[in-house]
């Protein structure tokens, strides 16, 4: 059973960090941010669709991953944090001197 409320803030922050690092590593910052911004109004519906797709996605990605990512989609504040983190990591890659200063 998926339970987004049972996720700790640390688990959510870790999932946001993992997603953001993967997006920047693949150089998909612009399409990812655009997709997140455009789908913000339907993010709750997307999290519910993820629940419905769990029987198909669970064996591939694991229930823990689906629970974490669904929890992020379920909360618009987490989506904002994800967008901000993608921006931060992308700017650090673009300006390595600034990234080392923090």
C-alpha positions as CSV (number, residue, x, y, z in Angstrom):
1,X,0.0,0.0,0.0
2,X,1.3,3.4,-1.0
3,X,1.2,6.0,1.8
4,X,2.6,9.4,0.9
5,X,2.1,10.8,4.4
6,X,4.4,8.2,5.9
7,X,7.4,9.6,4.0
8,X,9.8,11.6,6.1
9,X,11.2,15.0,5.0
10,X,14.6,13.4,4.7
11,X,13.3,10.7,2.3
12,X,11.6,13.4,0.2
13,X,14.7,15.6,0.1
14,X,16.7,12.6,-0.9
15,X,14.3,11.7,-3.7
16,X,14.3,15.3,-4.9
17,X,18.1,15.3,-4.9
18,X,18.3,12.0,-6.8
19,X,15.9,13.2,-9.5
20,X,17.5,16.6,-9.9
21,X,21.0,15.0,-10.2
22,X,19.8,12.5,-12.8
23,X,18.1,15.3,-14.8
24,X,21.2,17.5,-14.8
25,X,23.5,14.5,-15.6
26,X,21.4,13.7,-18.6
27,X,21.3,17.4,-19.6
28,X,17.5,17.5,-19.5
29,X,17.1,20.6,-17.3
30,X,15.0,22.6,-19.8
31,X,12.5,19.9,-20.8
32,X,12.2,18.7,-17.2
33,X,11.5,22.1,-15.8
34,X,9.1,22.9,-18.7
35,X,7.3,19.6,-18.1
36,X,7.1,20.2,-14.3
37,X,5.8,23.8,-14.8
38,X,3.2,22.9,-17.4
39,X,1.9,19.9,-15.4
40,X,1.8,21.7,-12.1
41,X,-2.1,22.1,-12.2
42,X,-2.5,18.4,-12.8
43,X,0.3,17.1,-10.5
44,X,-2.2,15.7,-8.0
45,X,-3.9,13.7,-10.8
46,X,-0.5,12.5,-11.9
47,X,0.3,11.2,-8.5
48,X,-3.0,9.3,-8.5
49,X,-2.3,7.9,-11.9
50,X,1.0,6.7,-10.5
51,X,-1.0,4.8,-7.8
52,X,-3.2,3.2,-10.5
53,X,-0.1,2.2,-12.5
54,X,1.7,0.7,-9.5
55,X,0.9,-3.0,-10.5
56,X,2.8,-2.4,-13.8
57,X,5.5,0.0,-12.6
58,X,6.1,-1.6,-9.2
59,X,8.1,-4.6,-10.5
60,X,10.3,-2.3,-12.7
61,X,11.0,0.6,-10.3
62,X,10.1,-0.8,-6.9
63,X,7.4,0.2,-4.6
64,X,9.6,2.5,-2.5
65,X,10.6,4.6,-5.5
66,X,7.0,4.9,-6.7
67,X,5.9,5.9,-3.2
68,X,8.7,8.6,-3.1
69,X,8.0,10.0,-6.6
70,X,4.3,9.9,-6.1
71,X,4.8,11.8,-2.8
72,X,6.7,14.5,-4.7
73,X,4.0,14.8,-7.4
74,X,1.3,14.9,-4.7
75,X,2.6,18.1,-3.2
76,X,3.2,21.3,-5.2
77,X,5.8,22.6,-2.7
78,X,7.9,19.6,-3.4
79,X,7.6,20.2,-7.2
80,X,8.9,23.8,-6.5
81,X,11.8,22.4,-4.5
82,X,12.6,20.0,-7.4
83,X,12.6,22.8,-9.9
84,X,14.8,24.9,-7.7
85,X,17.3,22.1,-7.2
86,X,17.5,21.4,-10.9
87,X,18.2,25.1,-11.5
88,X,20.9,25.1,-8.8
89,X,22.7,22.0,-10.1
90,X,22.5,23.2,-13.7
91,X,23.9,26.6,-12.8
92,X,26.7,24.9,-10.8
93,X,27.6,22.9,-13.9
94,X,27.6,26.0,-16.0
95,X,29.7,28.0,-13.5
96,X,32.0,25.6,-11.7
97,X,33.7,28.4,-9.8
98,X,30.3,29.4,-8.2
99,X,29.5,25.8,-7.3
100,X,32.8,25.3,-5.4
101,X,32.3,28.6,-3.4
102,X,29.2,27.2,-1.6
